[in-house]
Amino acid sequence: MVNKDNRDFMPEMAIPPGETIRENMEFLGMDQEELAARLGITPKHLSNILNANAPITYETALKLETAIGPGAQFWMNLETNYQLNKARLEKQEELNLDLEILKEIPYKKMSDFGWLENTADKNTRVMNCREFFGVANLSLIQSSCAVMFRKQKQTNEIANLSVLAWLRKAELEGMAIEVEKFSKRKLKTLIPTFRERTLKAPPQFFPELQKLCAECGVALVLVEDLPKTYICGATIWRNNKAILALSVRGKRADIFWFTFFHELAHLLHHTKKEFHINYENDAEEDEANKIASNYLIPDHLYQDFINNYPYTDQRQIVNYANKIEIAPCILVGRLLHDNLIEYKNYSNLRPSFEIVRPVADNI
Protein backbone atom coordinates (compact mmCIF):
# COMPACT_ATOMS: atom_id res chain seq x y z
CA MET A 1 0.00 0.00 0.00
CA VAL A 2 1.17 3.53 -0.77
CA ASN A 3 0.12 6.41 1.45
CA LYS A 4 0.02 10.04 0.40
CA ASP A 5 3.70 10.73 1.01
CA ASN A 6 4.97 7.29 -0.12
CA ARG A 7 6.53 6.52 3.27
CA ASP A 8 4.94 3.04 3.35
CA PHE A 9 5.90 2.15 -0.21
CA MET A 10 8.35 -0.71 -0.56
CA PRO A 11 9.27 -1.72 -4.13
CA GLU A 12 10.01 -5.34 -5.02
CA MET A 13 13.02 -4.22 -7.04
CA ALA A 14 14.78 -1.09 -8.28
CA ILE A 15 14.73 -0.84 -12.09
CA PRO A 16 17.58 1.31 -13.46
CA PRO A 17 16.85 3.88 -16.22
CA GLY A 18 19.24 1.99 -18.47
CA GLU A 19 16.54 -0.61 -19.07
CA THR A 20 14.26 2.05 -20.58
CA ILE A 21 17.11 3.45 -22.68
CA ARG A 22 17.70 -0.05 -24.09
CA GLU A 23 14.01 -0.41 -24.95
CA ASN A 24 14.09 2.90 -26.84
CA MET A 25 17.30 1.87 -28.62
CA GLU A 26 15.68 -1.39 -29.72
CA PHE A 27 12.52 0.42 -30.89
CA LEU A 28 14.62 2.87 -32.91
CA GLY A 29 16.93 0.15 -34.26
CA MET A 30 19.95 1.87 -32.74
CA ASP A 31 23.00 0.13 -31.28
CA GLN A 32 25.08 1.32 -28.33
CA GLU A 33 27.88 2.78 -30.47
CA GLU A 34 25.47 4.87 -32.52
CA LEU A 35 23.60 6.21 -29.48
CA ALA A 36 26.90 7.17 -27.83
CA ALA A 37 27.84 9.11 -30.96
CA ARG A 38 24.44 10.85 -31.06
CA LEU A 39 24.75 11.78 -27.35
CA GLY A 40 28.33 12.99 -27.73
CA ILE A 41 29.62 10.72 -24.97
CA THR A 42 32.02 7.77 -24.99
CA PRO A 43 30.67 4.23 -25.46
CA LYS A 44 32.17 3.39 -22.05
CA HIS A 45 30.23 6.16 -20.35
CA LEU A 46 27.01 5.05 -22.05
CA SER A 47 27.72 1.48 -20.94
CA ASN A 48 28.04 2.69 -17.35
CA ILE A 49 24.67 4.46 -17.61
CA LEU A 50 22.99 1.40 -19.14
CA ASN A 51 24.39 -0.84 -16.38
CA ALA A 52 23.52 1.58 -13.55
CA ASN A 53 27.16 2.26 -12.80
CA ALA A 54 26.71 5.97 -13.57
CA PRO A 55 23.62 8.16 -13.00
CA ILE A 56 21.70 10.14 -15.57
CA THR A 57 22.71 13.76 -14.98
CA TYR A 58 20.78 16.86 -16.00
CA GLU A 59 23.11 17.25 -18.98
CA THR A 60 22.63 13.62 -20.07
CA ALA A 61 18.84 13.93 -19.66
CA LEU A 62 18.80 16.88 -22.03
CA LYS A 63 20.88 14.95 -24.56
CA LEU A 64 18.55 11.93 -24.36
CA GLU A 65 15.58 14.26 -24.89
CA THR A 66 16.86 15.28 -28.33
CA ALA A 67 18.51 11.97 -29.32
CA ILE A 68 15.78 9.42 -28.52
CA GLY A 69 13.05 11.27 -26.61
CA PRO A 70 10.92 11.71 -24.58
CA GLY A 71 11.53 14.82 -22.45
CA ALA A 72 14.44 15.39 -20.08
CA GLN A 73 12.09 15.42 -17.07
CA PHE A 74 11.05 11.87 -17.92
CA TRP A 75 14.65 10.66 -17.67
CA MET A 76 15.32 12.60 -14.47
CA ASN A 77 12.18 11.09 -12.92
CA LEU A 78 13.36 7.61 -13.87
CA GLU A 79 16.77 8.26 -12.28
CA THR A 80 15.23 9.74 -9.12
CA ASN A 81 12.77 6.85 -8.70
CA TYR A 82 15.54 4.32 -9.27
CA GLN A 83 17.80 5.89 -6.64
CA LEU A 84 14.94 6.17 -4.13
CA ASN A 85 13.81 2.59 -4.66
CA LYS A 86 17.38 1.36 -4.44
CA ALA A 87 17.85 3.25 -1.18
CA ARG A 88 14.56 1.88 0.19
CA LEU A 89 15.59 -1.69 -0.60
CA GLU A 90 19.02 -1.17 0.95
CA LYS A 91 17.39 0.37 4.00
CA GLN A 92 15.03 -2.60 4.30
CA GLU A 93 17.96 -4.99 3.96
CA GLU A 94 19.76 -3.15 6.77
CA LEU A 95 16.59 -3.31 8.86
CA ASN A 96 16.26 -7.05 8.31
CA LEU A 97 19.85 -7.52 9.45
CA ASP A 98 19.25 -5.27 12.45
CA LEU A 99 16.19 -7.29 13.40
CA GLU A 100 18.45 -10.33 13.69
CA ILE A 101 21.01 -8.39 15.76
CA LEU A 102 18.18 -7.07 17.94
CA LYS A 103 17.66 -10.62 19.23
CA GLU A 104 21.07 -10.40 20.94
CA ILE A 105 20.32 -7.08 22.68
CA PRO A 106 18.56 -7.32 26.09
CA TYR A 107 15.97 -4.74 25.05
CA LYS A 108 13.32 -5.75 27.60
CA LYS A 109 15.74 -5.41 30.50
CA MET A 110 17.05 -2.11 29.17
CA SER A 111 13.51 -0.75 28.87
CA ASP A 112 12.72 -1.97 32.39
CA PHE A 113 15.63 0.17 33.60
CA GLY A 114 14.32 3.16 31.65
CA TRP A 115 17.22 3.21 29.20
CA LEU A 116 14.94 2.65 26.19
CA GLU A 117 11.28 3.13 25.32
CA ASN A 118 9.07 0.24 26.35
CA THR A 119 7.61 -1.01 23.06
CA ALA A 120 6.83 -4.37 21.50
CA ASP A 121 7.24 -3.07 17.94
CA LYS A 122 10.48 -4.56 16.63
CA ASN A 123 11.14 -1.85 14.05
CA THR A 124 10.79 0.81 16.73
CA ARG A 125 13.11 -1.18 18.95
CA VAL A 126 15.72 -1.19 16.21
CA MET A 127 15.44 2.58 15.78
CA ASN A 128 15.69 3.11 19.53
CA CYS A 129 18.77 0.89 19.74
CA ARG A 130 20.43 2.73 16.85
CA GLU A 131 19.91 6.01 18.69
CA PHE A 132 21.07 4.55 22.03
CA PHE A 133 24.31 3.21 20.55
CA GLY A 134 24.73 6.21 18.24
CA VAL A 135 25.08 4.15 15.06
CA ALA A 136 23.44 4.20 11.63
CA ASN A 137 22.65 0.50 11.92
CA LEU A 138 23.18 -2.14 14.59
CA SER A 139 25.79 -4.04 12.60
CA LEU A 140 28.12 -1.09 13.33
CA ILE A 141 27.94 -1.39 17.12
CA GLN A 142 30.91 -3.67 17.58
CA SER A 143 33.14 -1.86 15.08
CA SER A 144 32.27 1.55 16.55
CA CYS A 145 33.07 0.21 20.02
CA ALA A 146 36.18 -1.63 18.80
CA VAL A 147 38.35 -0.55 21.72
CA MET A 148 35.81 -1.73 24.24
CA PHE A 149 35.15 -4.91 22.33
CA ARG A 150 38.80 -5.96 22.13
CA LYS A 151 39.15 -5.57 25.86
CA GLN A 152 36.35 -7.99 26.64
CA LYS A 153 36.86 -11.21 28.47
CA GLN A 154 36.49 -13.92 25.83
CA THR A 155 34.04 -16.55 27.04
CA ASN A 156 30.82 -18.02 25.70
CA GLU A 157 29.06 -17.11 28.93
CA ILE A 158 29.36 -13.38 28.25
CA ALA A 159 26.90 -11.72 25.85
CA ASN A 160 28.98 -9.26 23.83
CA LEU A 161 26.17 -6.89 22.91
CA SER A 162 24.94 -6.83 26.50
CA VAL A 163 28.43 -5.83 27.62
CA LEU A 164 28.55 -3.07 25.00
CA ALA A 165 25.08 -1.88 26.03
CA TRP A 166 26.24 -1.65 29.64
CA LEU A 167 29.36 0.25 28.62
CA ARG A 168 27.38 2.59 26.39
CA LYS A 169 25.02 3.42 29.25
CA ALA A 170 28.01 4.07 31.50
CA GLU A 171 29.46 6.37 28.83
CA LEU A 172 26.20 8.31 28.41
CA GLU A 173 25.74 8.70 32.17
CA GLY A 174 29.34 9.75 32.65
CA MET A 175 29.32 12.33 29.86
CA ALA A 176 26.31 14.00 31.50
CA ILE A 177 28.20 14.63 34.76
CA GLU A 178 30.09 17.90 35.22
CA VAL A 179 33.62 17.32 36.48
CA GLU A 180 36.81 19.32 37.03
CA LYS A 181 39.94 18.74 34.97
CA PHE A 182 41.38 15.30 35.67
CA SER A 183 44.08 15.40 38.35
CA LYS A 184 45.94 12.21 39.15
CA ARG A 185 47.70 13.93 42.04
CA LYS A 186 44.46 15.08 43.66
CA LEU A 187 42.84 11.70 43.14
CA LYS A 188 45.72 9.96 44.88
CA THR A 189 45.60 12.28 47.89
CA LEU A 190 41.92 11.37 48.36
CA ILE A 191 42.58 7.62 48.77
CA PRO A 192 42.42 7.85 52.61
CA THR A 193 39.22 9.91 52.36
CA PHE A 194 37.63 7.35 50.05
CA ARG A 195 38.71 4.64 52.47
CA GLU A 196 36.95 6.41 55.36
CA ARG A 197 33.70 6.33 53.40
CA THR A 198 33.57 2.53 53.73
CA LEU A 199 32.37 3.11 57.29
CA LYS A 200 29.29 5.01 56.15
CA ALA A 201 25.91 3.82 54.87
CA PRO A 202 25.23 4.05 51.10
CA PRO A 203 22.82 7.03 51.26
CA GLN A 204 25.57 8.95 53.03
CA PHE A 205 28.72 7.86 51.26
CA PHE A 206 27.68 7.70 47.62
CA PRO A 207 26.79 11.38 47.05
CA GLU A 208 30.03 12.29 48.84
CA LEU A 209 31.99 9.79 46.76
CA GLN A 210 30.52 11.13 43.53
CA LYS A 211 31.28 14.74 44.52
CA LEU A 212 34.88 13.98 45.52
CA CYS A 213 35.47 12.08 42.28
CA ALA A 214 34.07 14.97 40.22
CA GLU A 215 36.52 17.35 41.92
CA CYS A 216 39.34 15.12 40.62
CA GLY A 217 37.94 14.96 37.08
CA VAL A 218 36.27 11.58 37.47
CA ALA A 219 32.60 10.95 36.64
CA LEU A 220 31.43 8.21 39.01
CA VAL A 221 28.34 6.41 37.74
CA LEU A 222 26.25 3.41 38.75
CA VAL A 223 24.85 1.23 36.00
CA GLU A 224 22.29 -1.51 36.52
CA ASP A 225 23.48 -5.03 35.81
CA LEU A 226 22.45 -6.64 32.52
CA PRO A 227 22.17 -10.43 32.09
CA LYS A 228 25.33 -12.27 31.01
CA THR A 229 27.66 -9.31 31.46
CA TYR A 230 29.29 -10.24 34.78
CA ILE A 231 30.76 -6.75 34.99
CA CYS A 232 31.77 -5.30 38.35
CA GLY A 233 33.16 -2.06 36.99
CA ALA A 234 34.98 -0.27 34.18
CA THR A 235 37.04 2.81 33.40
CA ILE A 236 36.27 4.71 30.22
CA TRP A 237 38.00 7.79 28.79
CA ARG A 238 35.97 10.26 26.72
CA ASN A 239 37.22 13.73 25.73
CA ASN A 240 39.86 13.61 28.49
CA LYS A 241 37.14 12.83 31.02
CA ALA A 242 37.56 9.73 33.18
CA ILE A 243 34.37 7.72 33.70
CA LEU A 244 34.41 5.22 36.55
CA ALA A 245 31.39 2.94 36.20
CA LEU A 246 30.23 0.46 38.82
CA SER A 247 27.62 -2.27 38.69
CA VAL A 248 26.14 -2.87 42.12
CA ARG A 249 22.82 -4.65 41.69
CA GLY A 250 22.92 -7.48 44.20
CA LYS A 251 26.63 -6.96 44.85
CA ARG A 252 28.13 -7.38 48.28
CA ALA A 253 29.56 -4.30 49.97
CA ASP A 254 33.11 -5.65 49.93
CA ILE A 255 32.86 -6.31 46.17
CA PHE A 256 31.54 -2.79 45.60
CA TRP A 257 34.42 -1.20 47.49
CA PHE A 258 37.08 -3.46 46.07
CA THR A 259 35.84 -2.72 42.54
CA PHE A 260 35.84 1.02 43.21
CA PHE A 261 39.45 0.94 44.42
CA HIS A 262 40.40 -1.44 41.61
CA GLU A 263 39.19 1.11 39.05
CA LEU A 264 40.96 3.91 40.93
CA ALA A 265 44.16 1.89 40.54
CA HIS A 266 43.66 1.89 36.77
CA LEU A 267 43.10 5.64 36.70
CA LEU A 268 46.18 6.27 38.79
CA HIS A 269 48.60 3.77 37.29
CA HIS A 270 47.61 3.42 33.63
CA THR A 271 47.37 5.79 30.68
CA LYS A 272 44.31 7.55 29.33
CA LYS A 273 44.50 5.40 26.23
CA GLU A 274 43.78 2.25 28.21
CA PHE A 275 40.25 0.97 28.65
CA HIS A 276 39.47 -1.51 31.40
CA ILE A 277 36.59 -3.80 32.31
CA ASN A 278 36.57 -5.63 35.64
CA TYR A 279 34.62 -8.88 35.51
CA GLU A 280 33.52 -11.09 38.38
CA ASN A 281 36.19 -13.60 39.40
CA ASP A 282 38.65 -12.00 36.99
CA ALA A 283 42.23 -12.92 37.87
CA GLU A 284 43.72 -11.31 34.77
CA GLU A 285 44.21 -7.86 36.30
CA ASP A 286 46.55 -8.82 39.11
CA GLU A 287 48.34 -5.47 39.24
CA ALA A 288 45.18 -3.44 39.84
CA ASN A 289 43.93 -6.07 42.31
CA LYS A 290 47.09 -5.85 44.39
CA ILE A 291 47.06 -2.05 44.37
CA ALA A 292 43.38 -1.96 45.37
CA SER A 293 43.96 -4.43 48.21
CA ASN A 294 46.79 -2.33 49.56
CA TYR A 295 44.75 0.88 49.27
CA LEU A 296 41.99 -0.64 51.38
CA ILE A 297 44.14 -2.54 53.87
CA PRO A 298 47.87 -1.86 53.72
CA ASP A 299 49.75 -5.13 53.50
CA HIS A 300 51.57 -4.68 56.80
CA LEU A 301 48.27 -4.25 58.65
CA TYR A 302 46.74 -7.27 56.97
CA GLN A 303 49.76 -9.43 57.80
CA ASP A 304 49.62 -8.19 61.38
CA PHE A 305 46.03 -9.36 61.66
CA ILE A 306 46.45 -12.84 60.23
CA ASN A 307 49.68 -13.40 62.13
CA ASN A 308 48.57 -12.15 65.55
CA TYR A 309 44.78 -12.52 65.76
CA PRO A 310 42.33 -15.44 65.52
CA TYR A 311 41.04 -14.30 62.12
CA THR A 312 38.15 -16.82 62.03
CA ASP A 313 36.51 -15.06 64.98
CA GLN A 314 33.90 -12.53 63.83
CA ARG A 315 34.39 -10.36 66.89
CA GLN A 316 38.11 -10.15 66.19
CA ILE A 317 37.42 -9.20 62.57
CA VAL A 318 35.05 -6.42 63.61
CA ASN A 319 37.36 -5.14 66.35
CA TYR A 320 40.43 -5.07 64.11
CA ALA A 321 38.52 -3.42 61.26
CA ASN A 322 37.39 -0.72 63.67
CA LYS A 323 40.95 -0.33 64.90
CA ILE A 324 42.32 0.33 61.40
CA GLU A 325 39.21 2.36 60.48
CA ILE A 326 37.88 0.22 57.69
CA ALA A 327 34.50 -1.45 57.21
CA PRO A 328 34.54 -5.06 58.51
CA CYS A 329 33.26 -6.30 55.14
CA ILE A 330 36.54 -5.20 53.53
CA LEU A 331 38.59 -7.36 55.87
CA VAL A 332 36.17 -10.25 55.43
CA GLY A 333 36.40 -9.94 51.65
CA ARG A 334 40.18 -10.15 51.72
CA LEU A 335 40.17 -13.14 54.05
CA LEU A 336 37.68 -14.86 51.76
CA HIS A 337 39.80 -14.10 48.72
CA ASP A 338 42.80 -15.70 50.42
CA ASN A 339 40.68 -18.75 51.39
CA LEU A 340 41.34 -18.20 55.09
CA ILE A 341 37.66 -18.27 56.03
CA GLU A 342 34.48 -19.78 54.51
CA TYR A 343 31.77 -17.77 52.77
CA LYS A 344 28.86 -19.37 54.57
CA ASN A 345 29.93 -18.15 58.01
CA TYR A 346 30.38 -14.44 57.33
CA SER A 347 27.49 -13.27 55.15
CA ASN A 348 26.14 -11.11 57.98
CA LEU A 349 29.28 -8.97 57.73
CA ARG A 350 28.87 -8.50 53.98
CA PRO A 351 25.70 -6.43 53.29
CA SER A 352 24.40 -6.11 49.74
CA PHE A 353 24.00 -2.88 47.80
CA GLU A 354 21.08 -2.31 45.45
CA ILE A 355 20.51 0.46 42.93
CA VAL A 356 17.38 2.41 43.78
CA ARG A 357 16.48 5.44 41.70
CA PRO A 358 17.18 8.28 41.95
CA VAL A 359 20.85 7.26 41.97
CA ALA A 360 21.92 10.56 43.50
CA ASP A 361 20.06 9.73 46.71
CA ASN A 362 20.29 5.99 47.10
CA ILE A 363 22.01 2.86 45.87
Backbone hydrogen bonds, N-H to C=O, Kabsch-Sander energy under -0.5 kcal/mol:
donor,donor_aa,acceptor,acceptor_aa,energy
6,N,3,N,-1.4
9,F,6,N,-1.2
15,I,13,M,-0.6
19,E,16,P,-1.7
20,T,17,P,-0.7
21,I,17,P,-2.0
22,R,18,G,-2.2
23,E,19,E,-1.8
24,N,20,T,-2.2
25,M,21,I,-2.4
26,E,22,R,-2.6
27,F,23,E,-2.4
28,L,24,N,-2.2
29,G,25,M,-0.7
29,G,26,E,-0.7
30,M,25,M,-3.0
35,L,31,D,-2.2
36,A,32,Q,-2.2
37,A,33,E,-1.7
38,R,34,E,-2.4
39,L,35,L,-2.3
40,G,36,A,-1.2
41,I,36,A,-2.1
46,L,42,T,-2.2
47,S,43,P,-2.5
48,N,44,K,-2.0
49,I,45,H,-1.8
50,L,46,L,-2.9
51,N,47,S,-1.9
52,A,49,I,-1.4
53,N,48,N,-3.2
54,A,48,N,-1.4
57,T,55,P,-0.7
61,A,57,T,-2.7
62,L,58,Y,-2.0
63,K,59,E,-1.7
64,L,60,T,-2.6
65,E,61,A,-2.0
66,T,62,L,-1.3
67,A,63,K,-2.0
68,I,64,L,-2.6
69,G,64,L,-2.0
74,F,71,G,-0.5
75,W,71,G,-1.2
76,M,72,A,-2.2
77,N,73,Q,-2.5
78,L,74,F,-2.0
79,E,75,W,-2.2
80,T,76,M,-2.6
81,N,77,N,-2.8
82,Y,78,L,-2.3
83,Q,79,E,-2.5
84,L,80,T,-2.5
85,N,81,N,-2.7
86,K,82,Y,-2.6
87,A,83,Q,-2.3
88,R,84,L,-2.6
89,L,85,N,-2.4
90,E,86,K,-2.4
91,K,87,A,-2.7
92,Q,88,R,-2.4
93,E,89,L,-2.3
94,E,90,E,-2.3
95,L,91,K,-2.3
96,N,92,Q,-2.6
97,L,93,E,-1.9
98,D,94,E,-2.6
99,L,95,L,-2.4
100,E,96,N,-1.1
101,I,97,L,-2.0
102,L,98,D,-2.7
103,K,99,L,-0.6
103,K,100,E,-0.8
104,E,101,I,-2.1
105,I,102,L,-1.6
107,Y,105,I,-2.8
110,M,106,P,-2.3
111,S,107,Y,-2.7
112,D,108,K,-2.2
113,F,109,K,-1.6
114,G,111,S,-1.0
115,W,110,M,-2.5
116,L,110,M,-0.8
119,T,117,E,-1.0
122,K,120,A,-0.5
125,R,121,D,-2.1
126,V,122,K,-2.2
127,M,123,N,-2.1
128,N,124,T,-2.6
129,C,125,R,-2.5
130,R,126,V,-2.5
131,E,127,M,-2.0
132,F,128,N,-2.4
133,F,129,C,-2.7
134,G,130,R,-1.2
135,V,130,R,-2.2
140,L,137,N,-1.9
141,I,138,L,-1.5
144,S,140,L,-2.6
145,C,141,I,-1.5
146,A,143,S,-1.2
149,F,145,C,-2.9
150,R,146,A,-2.5
151,K,147,V,-1.1
152,Q,149,F,-1.4
155,T,153,K,-1.0
158,I,155,T,-1.1
159,A,228,K,-2.8
160,N,158,I,-0.8
163,V,159,A,-2.2
164,L,160,N,-2.4
165,A,161,L,-1.9
166,W,162,S,-2.3
167,L,163,V,-2.5
168,R,164,L,-2.3
169,K,165,A,-2.2
170,A,166,W,-2.2
171,E,167,L,-2.5
172,L,168,R,-2.6
173,E,169,K,-2.7
174,G,170,A,-2.6
175,M,171,E,-2.5
176,A,172,L,-0.9
176,A,173,E,-0.5
177,I,174,G,-1.4
180,E,214,A,-3.0
183,S,216,C,-2.6
187,L,183,S,-2.2
188,K,184,K,-2.2
189,T,185,R,-1.9
190,L,186,K,-1.0
190,L,187,L,-0.6
191,I,188,K,-1.5
194,F,190,L,-2.9
195,R,191,I,-2.4
196,E,192,P,-1.9
197,R,193,T,-1.1
198,T,195,R,-1.4
199,L,196,E,-1.8
200,K,197,R,-1.6
204,Q,201,A,-1.5
205,F,201,A,-2.7
206,F,202,P,-2.3
208,E,204,Q,-0.9
209,L,205,F,-3.0
210,Q,206,F,-2.8
211,K,207,P,-2.0
212,L,208,E,-2.6
213,C,209,L,-2.3
214,A,210,Q,-2.1
215,E,211,K,-1.7
216,C,212,L,-0.7
216,C,213,C,-1.2
217,G,214,A,-1.3
218,V,213,C,-2.7
219,A,242,A,-3.2
220,L,218,V,-0.8
221,V,219,A,-0.6
221,V,244,L,-2.4
223,V,246,L,-2.7
229,T,226,L,-1.0
232,C,278,N,-3.5
233,G,278,N,-1.6
234,A,245,A,-2.1
235,T,276,H,-2.1
236,I,243,I,-2.5
238,R,236,I,-0.5
238,R,241,K,-2.4
241,K,238,R,-1.9
242,A,217,G,-1.4
243,I,236,I,-3.2
243,I,241,K,-0.5
244,L,219,A,-2.4
244,L,242,A,-0.5
245,A,234,A,-2.7
245,A,243,I,-0.7
246,L,221,V,-2.3
247,S,232,C,-2.6
248,V,246,L,-0.6
250,G,248,V,-0.5
250,G,353,F,-1.0
251,K,248,V,-1.7
251,K,353,F,-0.8
253,A,351,P,-3.2
256,F,252,R,-2.3
257,W,253,A,-2.5
258,F,254,D,-2.4
259,T,255,I,-2.6
260,F,256,F,-2.4
261,F,257,W,-2.4
262,H,258,F,-2.2
263,E,259,T,-2.5
264,L,260,F,-1.9
265,A,261,F,-1.9
266,H,262,H,-1.4
267,L,263,E,-2.1
268,L,264,L,-2.2
269,H,265,A,-2.0
270,H,266,H,-1.9
274,E,271,T,-1.4
276,H,235,T,-1.6
278,N,233,G,-3.4
279,Y,277,I,-0.7
280,E,230,Y,-2.5
282,D,279,Y,-1.2
283,A,281,N,-0.7
289,N,285,E,-2.1
290,K,286,D,-2.7
291,I,287,E,-2.2
292,A,288,A,-2.6
293,S,289,N,-2.4
294,N,290,K,-1.9
295,Y,291,I,-2.1
296,L,292,A,-2.2
297,I,293,S,-2.9
301,L,298,P,-1.0
302,Y,298,P,-2.1
303,Q,299,D,-2.7
304,D,300,H,-1.6
305,F,301,L,-1.9
306,I,302,Y,-2.3
307,N,303,Q,-1.8
308,N,304,D,-1.8
309,Y,305,F,-1.9
311,Y,309,Y,-1.7
313,D,310,P,-2.1
314,Q,312,T,-0.6
317,I,313,D,-2.0
318,V,314,Q,-2.6
319,N,315,R,-2.6
320,Y,316,Q,-2.5
321,A,317,I,-2.4
322,N,318,V,-2.3
323,K,319,N,-1.9
324,I,320,Y,-2.2
325,E,322,N,-0.7
326,I,321,A,-2.5
330,I,327,A,-1.6
331,L,327,A,-1.0
332,V,328,P,-2.5
333,G,329,C,-2.6
334,R,330,I,-1.8
335,L,331,L,-2.2
336,L,332,V,-2.6
337,H,333,G,-2.3
338,D,334,R,-1.9
339,N,336,L,-1.8
340,L,335,L,-2.7
341,I,335,L,-0.7
345,N,342,E,-1.2
346,Y,343,Y,-1.7
349,L,346,Y,-1.5
350,R,347,S,-1.6
353,F,251,K,-3.0
356,V,354,E,-0.5
361,D,358,P,-1.5
362,N,358,P,-1.8
